[in-house]
């Protein structure tokens, strides 16, 4: 299976996609060695309403690589921060890449790289330079 076998799509503001992002964020921290289940659950519970607010405001956008079985194989998020006027760059938004995660069964296929490549190109098209 290669990256061409996966559909890349934007995450939607619905419960299923929000839960997929929350799951991947939790799994990402778990895989990084944060194994305190209570802390992971607390973070997830606090992250869920933050994520929904940011997605509703258009300040958080995410994309998924969808496997042939229609499961979410990988995801990446972009938090658009309202940036004060600055010497470097004139744009209002500064992007912060967050929550990049690939499910274990789909690793080493280039999915995270493809998500990032497409996001860099999409950000450039919108004038988000930094």
Backbone as JSON Lines, residues from 0, in Angstrom:
{"i":0,"aa":"X","n":[0.86,-1.18,0.0],"ca":[0.0,0.0,0.0],"c":[0.9,1.24,0.0]}
{"i":1,"aa":"X","n":[0.56,2.22,-0.83],"ca":[1.34,3.44,-0.91],"c":[0.44,4.65,-0.67]}
{"i":2,"aa":"X","n":[1.06,5.81,-0.59],"ca":[0.32,7.04,-0.3],"c":[-0.8,7.29,-1.32]}
{"i":3,"aa":"X","n":[-0.63,6.81,-2.54],"ca":[-1.66,7.0,-3.57],"c":[-2.95,6.25,-3.25]}
{"i":4,"aa":"X","n":[-2.89,5.27,-2.35],"ca":[-4.06,4.49,-1.98],"c":[-4.93,5.18,-0.93]}
{"i":5,"aa":"X","n":[-4.5,6.35,-0.48],"ca":[-5.2,7.07,0.58],"c":[-5.82,8.35,0.03]}
{"i":6,"aa":"X","n":[-6.99,8.67,0.53],"ca":[-7.64,9.95,0.21],"c":[-7.2,10.97,1.24]}
{"i":7,"aa":"X","n":[-6.8,12.15,0.79],"ca":[-6.49,13.25,1.7],"c":[-7.71,14.17,1.7]}
{"i":8,"aa":"X","n":[-8.24,14.43,2.9],"ca":[-9.39,15.32,2.98],"c":[-9.31,16.18,4.23]}
{"i":9,"aa":"X","n":[-10.0,17.31,4.15],"ca":[-10.08,18.21,5.31],"c":[-10.97,17.58,6.37]}
{"i":10,"aa":"X","n":[-10.61,17.82,7.62],"ca":[-11.46,17.4,8.72],"c":[-12.7,18.29,8.75]}
{"i":11,"aa":"X","n":[-13.8,17.67,9.13],"ca":[-15.07,18.4,9.21],"c":[-15.4,18.72,10.67]}
{"i":12,"aa":"X","n":[-16.22,19.72,10.84],"ca":[-16.67,20.1,12.17],"c":[-17.86,19.21,12.55]}
{"i":13,"aa":"X","n":[-17.56,17.95,12.8],"ca":[-18.58,17.03,13.26],"c":[-17.96,16.14,14.34]}
{"i":14,"aa":"X","n":[-18.8,15.47,15.09],"ca":[-18.33,14.7,16.23],"c":[-17.32,13.63,15.84]}
{"i":15,"aa":"X","n":[-17.55,12.96,14.73],"ca":[-16.65,11.87,14.31],"c":[-15.24,12.4,14.05]}
{"i":16,"aa":"X","n":[-15.12,13.49,13.3],"ca":[-13.8,14.04,12.99],"c":[-13.14,14.67,14.22]}
{"i":17,"aa":"X","n":[-13.93,15.34,15.04],"ca":[-13.37,15.91,16.27],"c":[-12.83,14.79,17.15]}
{"i":18,"aa":"X","n":[-13.56,13.71,17.29],"ca":[-13.09,12.59,18.11],"c":[-11.84,11.95,17.5]}
{"i":19,"aa":"X","n":[-11.74,11.91,16.18],"ca":[-10.54,11.37,15.53],"c":[-9.32,12.24,15.88]}
{"i":20,"aa":"X","n":[-9.49,13.55,15.87],"ca":[-8.38,14.45,16.22],"c":[-7.99,14.28,17.68]}
{"i":21,"aa":"X","n":[-8.99,14.21,18.57],"ca":[-8.72,14.02,20.0],"c":[-7.99,12.69,20.21]}
{"i":22,"aa":"X","n":[-8.47,11.64,19.56],"ca":[-7.82,10.33,19.67],"c":[-6.37,10.39,19.22]}
{"i":23,"aa":"X","n":[-6.11,11.02,18.08],"ca":[-4.75,11.06,17.56],"c":[-3.84,11.91,18.45]}
{"i":24,"aa":"X","n":[-4.36,12.99,19.01],"ca":[-3.55,13.81,19.92],"c":[-3.15,13.0,21.16]}
{"i":25,"aa":"X","n":[-4.12,12.29,21.71],"ca":[-3.86,11.45,22.88],"c":[-2.85,10.36,22.53]}
{"i":26,"aa":"X","n":[-3.05,9.69,21.41],"ca":[-2.14,8.62,20.98],"c":[-0.74,9.16,20.72]}
{"i":27,"aa":"X","n":[-0.66,10.37,20.15],"ca":[0.63,10.99,19.88],"c":[1.42,11.16,21.19]}
{"i":28,"aa":"X","n":[0.77,11.72,22.21],"ca":[1.46,11.92,23.48],"c":[1.78,10.57,24.14]}
{"i":29,"aa":"X","n":[0.89,9.6,24.04],"ca":[1.16,8.27,24.59],"c":[2.41,7.68,23.92]}
{"i":30,"aa":"X","n":[2.47,7.75,22.6],"ca":[3.61,7.2,21.86],"c":[4.91,7.95,22.17]}
{"i":31,"aa":"X","n":[4.79,9.2,22.61],"ca":[5.97,9.98,22.98],"c":[6.43,9.65,24.4]}
{"i":32,"aa":"X","n":[5.71,8.75,25.08],"ca":[6.14,8.31,26.4],"c":[5.33,8.84,27.56]}
{"i":33,"aa":"X","n":[4.29,9.63,27.3],"ca":[3.43,10.15,28.36],"c":[2.37,9.09,28.64]}
{"i":34,"aa":"X","n":[2.58,8.29,29.68],"ca":[1.74,7.11,29.91],"c":[0.76,7.25,31.07]}
{"i":35,"aa":"X","n":[0.67,8.43,31.67],"ca":[-0.26,8.66,32.78],"c":[-1.67,8.79,32.19]}
{"i":36,"aa":"X","n":[-2.48,7.74,32.35],"ca":[-3.81,7.7,31.74],"c":[-4.71,8.84,32.23]}
{"i":37,"aa":"X","n":[-4.6,9.17,33.51],"ca":[-5.44,10.27,34.03],"c":[-5.05,11.59,33.4]}
{"i":38,"aa":"X","n":[-3.75,11.82,33.24],"ca":[-3.3,13.07,32.62],"c":[-3.72,13.11,31.15]}
{"i":39,"aa":"X","n":[-3.62,11.99,30.46],"ca":[-4.04,11.94,29.05],"c":[-5.54,12.19,28.91]}
{"i":40,"aa":"X","n":[-6.31,11.61,29.8],"ca":[-7.76,11.81,29.75],"c":[-8.12,13.25,30.07]}
{"i":41,"aa":"X","n":[-7.46,13.82,31.07],"ca":[-7.71,15.22,31.44],"c":[-7.38,16.15,30.27]}
{"i":42,"aa":"X","n":[-6.23,15.91,29.64],"ca":[-5.85,16.73,28.48],"c":[-6.9,16.6,27.38]}
{"i":43,"aa":"X","n":[-7.34,15.39,27.11],"ca":[-8.32,15.15,26.04],"c":[-9.63,15.87,26.34]}
{"i":44,"aa":"X","n":[-10.08,15.8,27.58],"ca":[-11.34,16.46,27.96],"c":[-11.25,17.98,27.83]}
{"i":45,"aa":"X","n":[-10.09,18.54,28.12],"ca":[-9.9,19.99,27.99],"c":[-9.66,20.4,26.55]}
{"i":46,"aa":"X","n":[-9.02,19.51,25.77],"ca":[-8.71,19.8,24.37],"c":[-9.97,19.8,23.5]}
{"i":47,"aa":"X","n":[-10.9,18.89,23.76],"ca":[-12.1,18.73,22.92],"c":[-12.88,20.05,22.76]}
{"i":48,"aa":"X","n":[-13.26,20.77,23.84],"ca":[-13.99,22.03,23.63],"c":[-13.13,23.12,23.0]}
{"i":49,"aa":"X","n":[-11.82,23.14,23.33],"ca":[-10.91,24.1,22.69],"c":[-10.89,23.86,21.19]}
{"i":50,"aa":"X","n":[-10.75,22.6,20.8],"ca":[-10.71,22.25,19.38],"c":[-11.99,22.66,18.67]}
{"i":51,"aa":"X","n":[-13.11,22.36,19.27],"ca":[-14.4,22.71,18.64],"c":[-14.51,24.22,18.45]}
{"i":52,"aa":"X","n":[-14.15,24.99,19.49],"ca":[-14.2,26.47,19.38],"c":[-13.29,26.97,18.26]}
{"i":53,"aa":"X","n":[-12.07,26.45,18.22],"ca":[-11.11,26.91,17.21],"c":[-11.55,26.51,15.81]}
{"i":54,"aa":"X","n":[-12.11,25.31,15.66],"ca":[-12.6,24.9,14.33],"c":[-13.79,25.77,13.91]}
{"i":55,"aa":"X","n":[-14.69,26.04,14.84],"ca":[-15.85,26.9,14.52],"c":[-15.4,28.29,14.09]}
{"i":56,"aa":"X","n":[-14.34,28.8,14.71],"ca":[-13.83,30.14,14.39],"c":[-12.93,30.14,13.15]}
{"i":57,"aa":"X","n":[-12.63,28.96,12.61],"ca":[-11.74,28.89,11.46],"c":[-10.28,29.06,11.85]}
{"i":58,"aa":"X","n":[-9.97,28.88,13.13],"ca":[-8.61,29.06,13.63],"c":[-7.86,27.75,13.81]}
{"i":59,"aa":"X","n":[-8.51,26.65,13.53],"ca":[-7.86,25.34,13.54],"c":[-8.42,24.57,12.35]}
{"i":60,"aa":"X","n":[-7.53,24.12,11.53],"ca":[-7.92,23.31,10.38],"c":[-7.08,22.04,10.43]}
{"i":61,"aa":"X","n":[-7.66,20.95,9.99],"ca":[-6.96,19.67,10.04],"c":[-7.27,18.88,8.78]}
{"i":62,"aa":"X","n":[-6.39,17.94,8.5],"ca":[-6.55,17.07,7.34],"c":[-6.24,15.65,7.75]}
{"i":63,"aa":"X","n":[-6.91,14.74,7.07],"ca":[-6.72,13.32,7.32],"c":[-6.27,12.61,6.05]}
{"i":64,"aa":"X","n":[-5.51,11.54,6.26],"ca":[-5.28,10.55,5.21],"c":[-6.24,9.42,5.54]}
{"i":65,"aa":"X","n":[-7.15,9.15,4.62],"ca":[-8.18,8.14,4.82],"c":[-7.76,6.86,4.12]}
{"i":66,"aa":"X","n":[-7.76,5.76,4.87],"ca":[-7.35,4.46,4.34],"c":[-8.45,3.89,3.44]}
{"i":67,"aa":"X","n":[-8.12,2.92,2.62],"ca":[-9.13,2.29,1.76],"c":[-10.34,1.75,2.53]}
{"i":68,"aa":"X","n":[-10.15,1.35,3.8],"ca":[-11.28,0.87,4.61],"c":[-12.06,2.02,5.26]}
{"i":69,"aa":"X","n":[-11.72,3.25,4.9],"ca":[-12.36,4.49,5.34],"c":[-12.0,4.89,6.78]}
{"i":70,"aa":"X","n":[-11.02,4.25,7.38],"ca":[-10.55,4.67,8.7],"c":[-9.56,5.82,8.53]}
{"i":71,"aa":"X","n":[-9.39,6.6,9.59],"ca":[-8.41,7.69,9.59],"c":[-7.04,7.07,9.87]}
{"i":72,"aa":"X","n":[-6.17,7.1,8.88],"ca":[-4.84,6.51,9.01],"c":[-3.83,7.51,9.57]}
{"i":73,"aa":"X","n":[-3.99,8.79,9.26],"ca":[-3.05,9.82,9.69],"c":[-3.78,11.16,9.7]}
{"i":74,"aa":"X","n":[-3.21,12.08,10.45],"ca":[-3.81,13.41,10.51],"c":[-2.76,14.46,10.83]}
{"i":75,"aa":"X","n":[-3.1,15.69,10.51],"ca":[-2.24,16.83,10.83],"c":[-3.13,18.05,11.02]}
{"i":76,"aa":"X","n":[-2.76,18.89,11.96],"ca":[-3.54,20.08,12.25],"c":[-2.72,21.34,12.05]}
{"i":77,"aa":"X","n":[-3.42,22.43,11.79],"ca":[-2.8,23.74,11.67],"c":[-3.6,24.71,12.52]}
{"i":78,"aa":"X","n":[-2.96,25.22,13.56],"ca":[-3.57,26.21,14.44],"c":[-3.17,27.57,13.92]}
{"i":79,"aa":"X","n":[-4.15,28.36,13.51],"ca":[-3.9,29.7,12.99],"c":[-4.03,30.68,14.15]}
{"i":80,"aa":"X","n":[-2.9,31.25,14.51],"ca":[-2.86,32.17,15.65],"c":[-2.93,33.6,15.13]}
{"i":81,"aa":"X","n":[-3.8,34.38,15.73],"ca":[-3.91,35.79,15.41],"c":[-2.62,36.45,15.89]}
{"i":82,"aa":"X","n":[-1.82,36.92,14.94],"ca":[-0.48,37.39,15.25],"c":[-0.45,38.92,15.25]}
{"i":83,"aa":"X","n":[0.2,39.53,16.22],"ca":[0.26,40.99,16.24],"c":[1.12,41.51,15.08]}
{"i":84,"aa":"X","n":[0.97,42.78,14.71],"ca":[1.82,43.35,13.68],"c":[3.28,43.09,14.02]}
{"i":85,"aa":"X","n":[4.03,42.74,12.99],"ca":[5.38,42.24,13.22],"c":[6.31,42.75,12.13]}
{"i":86,"aa":"X","n":[7.58,42.83,12.42],"ca":[8.59,43.23,11.45],"c":[8.74,42.17,10.36]}
{"i":87,"aa":"X","n":[8.67,40.9,10.77],"ca":[8.85,39.79,9.84],"c":[7.47,39.29,9.42]}
{"i":88,"aa":"X","n":[7.1,39.51,8.21],"ca":[5.81,39.06,7.7],"c":[4.7,40.05,8.0]}
{"i":89,"aa":"X","n":[3.82,40.19,7.05],"ca":[2.73,41.15,7.2],"c":[1.38,40.48,7.43]}
{"i":90,"aa":"X","n":[1.34,39.15,7.38],"ca":[0.07,38.46,7.51],"c":[-0.49,38.53,8.91]}
{"i":91,"aa":"X","n":[-1.8,38.42,8.99],"ca":[-2.49,38.41,10.28],"c":[-2.28,37.1,11.01]}
{"i":92,"aa":"X","n":[-2.15,36.01,10.28],"ca":[-2.1,34.68,10.88],"c":[-0.69,34.12,10.9]}
{"i":93,"aa":"X","n":[-0.41,33.43,11.96],"ca":[0.82,32.63,12.03],"c":[0.37,31.19,12.29]}
{"i":94,"aa":"X","n":[0.82,30.3,11.43],"ca":[0.41,28.91,11.55],"c":[1.33,28.12,12.46]}
{"i":95,"aa":"X","n":[0.74,27.26,13.24],"ca":[1.47,26.37,14.13],"c":[1.0,24.95,13.81]}
{"i":96,"aa":"X","n":[1.9,24.14,13.25],"ca":[1.57,22.76,12.9],"c":[1.5,21.96,14.2]}
{"i":97,"aa":"X","n":[0.4,21.27,14.4],"ca":[0.2,20.47,15.63],"c":[-0.47,19.15,15.29]}
{"i":98,"aa":"X","n":[-0.38,18.23,16.22],"ca":[-1.14,16.97,16.15],"c":[-0.87,16.17,14.88]}
{"i":99,"aa":"X","n":[0.37,16.07,14.49],"ca":[0.72,15.23,13.35],"c":[0.88,13.8,13.88]}
{"i":100,"aa":"X","n":[0.08,12.89,13.35],"ca":[0.09,11.53,13.88],"c":[-0.32,10.54,12.8]}
{"i":101,"aa":"X","n":[0.35,9.4,12.81],"ca":[0.0,8.29,11.91],"c":[-0.25,7.06,12.77]}
{"i":102,"aa":"X","n":[-1.37,6.41,12.55],"ca":[-1.68,5.17,13.26],"c":[-0.59,4.15,12.95]}
{"i":103,"aa":"X","n":[-0.25,3.33,13.95],"ca":[0.88,2.4,13.84],"c":[0.81,1.51,12.59]}
{"i":104,"aa":"X","n":[-0.35,1.03,12.23],"ca":[-0.48,0.13,11.08],"c":[-0.18,0.8,9.75]}
{"i":105,"aa":"X","n":[-0.13,2.13,9.73],"ca":[0.05,2.86,8.48],"c":[1.35,3.64,8.41]}
{"i":106,"aa":"X","n":[2.22,3.43,9.37],"ca":[3.48,4.18,9.38],"c":[4.42,3.69,8.28]}
{"i":107,"aa":"X","n":[5.37,4.57,7.93],"ca":[6.42,4.29,6.93],"c":[5.85,4.19,5.51]}
{"i":108,"aa":"X","n":[4.77,4.91,5.25],"ca":[4.17,4.95,3.92],"c":[4.21,6.35,3.32]}
{"i":109,"aa":"X","n":[4.73,7.32,4.08],"ca":[4.82,8.69,3.61],"c":[3.57,9.52,3.84]}
{"i":110,"aa":"X","n":[2.66,9.05,4.69],"ca":[1.39,9.77,4.88],"c":[1.59,11.11,5.58]}
{"i":111,"aa":"X","n":[2.37,11.14,6.66],"ca":[2.6,12.41,7.36],"c":[3.3,13.4,6.43]}
{"i":112,"aa":"X","n":[4.27,12.91,5.68],"ca":[4.98,13.78,4.72],"c":[4.0,14.33,3.68]}
{"i":113,"aa":"X","n":[3.11,13.49,3.16],"ca":[2.15,13.95,2.16],"c":[1.18,14.97,2.75]}
{"i":114,"aa":"X","n":[0.72,14.74,3.96],"ca":[-0.15,15.72,4.62],"c":[0.57,17.06,4.77]}
{"i":115,"aa":"X","n":[1.83,17.02,5.2],"ca":[2.59,18.25,5.36],"c":[2.85,18.93,4.02]}
{"i":116,"aa":"X","n":[3.2,18.17,3.02],"ca":[3.48,18.75,1.7],"c":[2.24,19.48,1.17]}
{"i":117,"aa":"X","n":[1.1,18.83,1.27],"ca":[-0.13,19.46,0.78],"c":[-0.5,20.69,1.6]}
{"i":118,"aa":"X","n":[-0.23,20.66,2.9],"ca":[-0.56,21.81,3.74],"c":[0.37,22.98,3.45]}
{"i":119,"aa":"X","n":[1.64,22.71,3.22],"ca":[2.55,23.81,2.86],"c":[2.08,24.49,1.6]}
{"i":120,"aa":"X","n":[1.7,23.69,0.61],"ca":[1.23,24.26,-0.65],"c":[-0.08,25.02,-0.44]}
{"i":121,"aa":"X","n":[-1.0,24.47,0.33],"ca":[-2.27,25.14,0.6],"c":[-2.08,26.43,1.38]}
{"i":122,"aa":"X","n":[-1.18,26.42,2.33],"ca":[-0.91,27.63,3.12],"c":[-0.34,28.73,2.23]}
{"i":123,"aa":"X","n":[0.56,28.36,1.36],"ca":[1.16,29.33,0.44],"c":[0.07,29.97,-0.43]}
{"i":124,"aa":"X","n":[-0.87,29.15,-0.91],"ca":[-1.95,29.67,-1.76],"c":[-2.82,30.68,-1.01]}
{"i":125,"aa":"X","n":[-2.97,30.5,0.31],"ca":[-3.78,31.42,1.11],"c":[-2.99,32.61,1.6]}
{"i":126,"aa":"X","n":[-1.69,32.65,1.31],"ca":[-0.87,33.76,1.74],"c":[-0.33,33.62,3.15]}
{"i":127,"aa":"X","n":[-0.44,32.43,3.73],"ca":[0.11,32.19,5.06],"c":[1.57,31.83,4.87]}
{"i":128,"aa":"X","n":[2.45,32.73,5.2],"ca":[3.86,32.55,4.91],"c":[4.66,31.98,6.07]}
{"i":129,"aa":"X","n":[4.22,32.13,7.25],"ca":[5.01,31.69,8.42],"c":[4.21,30.76,9.26]}
